[in-house]
């Protein structure tokens, strides 16, 4: 098949492209490189079945494809709050453009939605029937309300125009290729630990998250796309950890003598987050397989390699920039 992946140079998108290319599909990667990076897709750039298009999905585009994985949108608070208007435009206008494309070429469309649609949940764990507790004027609303609108658009295009849709609600995902300045808890802890800095825990660290390794998530997305179930379906790991437990796991893995630094909790930070994955188990026969310790080890190794490479490049650059002393 010919498959479009929006946000394909990003963290999740590039792992998805690796799987699709390995299966022998033709893949079109669309990215504006706001949070994506060319190094994530470098190995495919000269492959005859791979095409990279630098494009912002808030502008329409004409392509011929069979499937659309719509992943384009900054997903970490640091990036989506940096330019909140751009974030909501990406979620609303970008999704409209991709649904319009799916309608025109009769492609199957998968929306990467988010557990953020549940807001700060009053129901635990979260099932897909739960309608959420979201602050429509808060600092996170450009993302979580944006994704809620994206879901609305997907279902309205499905009902009105018979567009073949799939909707995934993605919970916390981690793994190699996360951005170093991602601002999310796994990358924050790993970078701080590798730099020998204290690990920053907001609040008392009792708030919980569920961490799904990226390879498990990609498997879930592909099963959803290629199955008969429309969704929405939660994709995430139902094992629940406190933020303090995660900090301690990274601390033990990298440097047990590191300090843990407690700071005030940010606005609208959800207290608990855990998916009910009954639908995913039932309809997709999917559940996560990578345990946290194993996934963290792979993530730490990837970050360590990138930080060593960045340091070496910095040293090389410094040598090149040294003024030539007069003879």
Secondary structure, 3 states (H helix, E strand, C coil): CEEEEECCCCHHHHHHHHHHHHCCCEEEEEECCCCCCHHHHHHHCCCCCEEEEECCCCCCCCCCCCEEEECCCCCCHHHHHHCHHHHHHHHHHHHHHHHHHHHHHCCEEEEEEEHHHHECCCCCCECCCCCCECCCCCCCHHHHHHHHHHHHHHHHHHHHHCCCEEEEEECCEECCCCCCCCCCHHHHHHHHHHCCCCEEEECCCCCEEECEEHHHHHHHHHHHHHCCCCEEEEECCCCEEEHHHHHHHHHHHHCCCCCEEEECCCCCCCCCCCECCHHHHHHHCCCCCCCHHHHHHHHHHHHHHHHHHHHHHHHHHHHHHCCCCCC
